[in-house]
């Protein structure tokens, strides 16, 4: 993997530079996050989207999609990407869409499918999870990708089912015209 440089140093307060639409990929310290990273061979296991001065996500700890406090500062285990393509009306639409998905349950079944099917190639795994997965619940990466796709219709974000935080991070890194790295400390 190429060497990436942060725009902001460790400990920089997030409220000083993040904006609506920024993505925060994290490596959580809990056992669940460690298992996900080990099985998916990833440096991250969770993704959130910044909406105003809060983040929006769905995760196993809270069980449902909702707003959380923005971390106070940048830290180790965090990668922050800016969605360059969002204009003000789309940022406003993100907050409206978040209300639509607020309360949607976290998708443990798709997590299990991702773990079980992780040895398969990414396209095959995605097809199987899209077919076998639940539609009424979402994992963090599916929720955030769906929100961004619905406001932008960016083709690289269309296939949100069957993704993982690792594959979503790869999409952002492979599309430097659409995503800009702000902070890198996995």
Secondary structure as the mmCIF struct_conf table of DSSP 4:
data_model
#
loop_
_struct_conf.conf_type_id
_struct_conf.id
_struct_conf.beg_label_comp_id
_struct_conf.beg_label_asym_id
_struct_conf.beg_label_seq_id
_struct_conf.end_label_comp_id
_struct_conf.end_label_asym_id
_struct_conf.end_label_seq_id
BEND BEND1 UNK A 7 UNK A 8
TURN_TY1_P TURN_TY1_P1 UNK A 10 UNK A 11
STRN STRN1 UNK A 13 UNK A 13
HELX_RH_3T_P HELX_RH_3T_P1 UNK A 14 UNK A 16
TURN_TY1_P TURN_TY1_P2 UNK A 17 UNK A 17
TURN_TY1_P TURN_TY1_P3 UNK A 20 UNK A 21
STRN STRN2 UNK A 23 UNK A 26
BEND BEND2 UNK A 30 UNK A 30
HELX_RH_AL_P HELX_RH_AL_P1 UNK A 31 UNK A 40
TURN_TY1_P TURN_TY1_P4 UNK A 41 UNK A 41
BEND BEND3 UNK A 43 UNK A 43
STRN STRN3 UNK A 46 UNK A 51
TURN_TY1_P TURN_TY1_P5 UNK A 52 UNK A 53
STRN STRN4 UNK A 54 UNK A 57
TURN_TY1_P TURN_TY1_P6 UNK A 60 UNK A 62
BEND BEND4 UNK A 63 UNK A 63
STRN STRN5 UNK A 64 UNK A 64
STRN STRN6 UNK A 66 UNK A 69
HELX_LH_PP_P HELX_LH_PP_P1 UNK A 70 UNK A 71
BEND BEND5 UNK A 72 UNK A 72
STRN STRN7 UNK A 73 UNK A 73
TURN_TY1_P TURN_TY1_P7 UNK A 76 UNK A 77
STRN STRN8 UNK A 78 UNK A 83
TURN_TY1_P TURN_TY1_P8 UNK A 84 UNK A 85
HELX_RH_AL_P HELX_RH_AL_P2 UNK A 88 UNK A 101
TURN_TY1_P TURN_TY1_P9 UNK A 102 UNK A 103
HELX_LH_PP_P HELX_LH_PP_P2 UNK A 104 UNK A 104
STRN STRN9 UNK A 105 UNK A 106
HELX_RH_AL_P HELX_RH_AL_P3 UNK A 108 UNK A 116
TURN_TY1_P TURN_TY1_P10 UNK A 117 UNK A 119
BEND BEND6 UNK A 120 UNK A 120
HELX_RH_AL_P HELX_RH_AL_P4 UNK A 122 UNK A 132
BEND BEND7 UNK A 133 UNK A 133
BEND BEND8 UNK A 135 UNK A 136
STRN STRN10 UNK A 138 UNK A 138
HELX_RH_AL_P HELX_RH_AL_P5 UNK A 140 UNK A 152
HELX_RH_3T_P HELX_RH_3T_P2 UNK A 155 UNK A 157
BEND BEND9 UNK A 158 UNK A 158
TURN_TY1_P TURN_TY1_P11 UNK A 161 UNK A 162
HELX_RH_AL_P HELX_RH_AL_P6 UNK A 165 UNK A 174
TURN_TY1_P TURN_TY1_P12 UNK A 176 UNK A 178
STRN STRN11 UNK A 179 UNK A 185
#
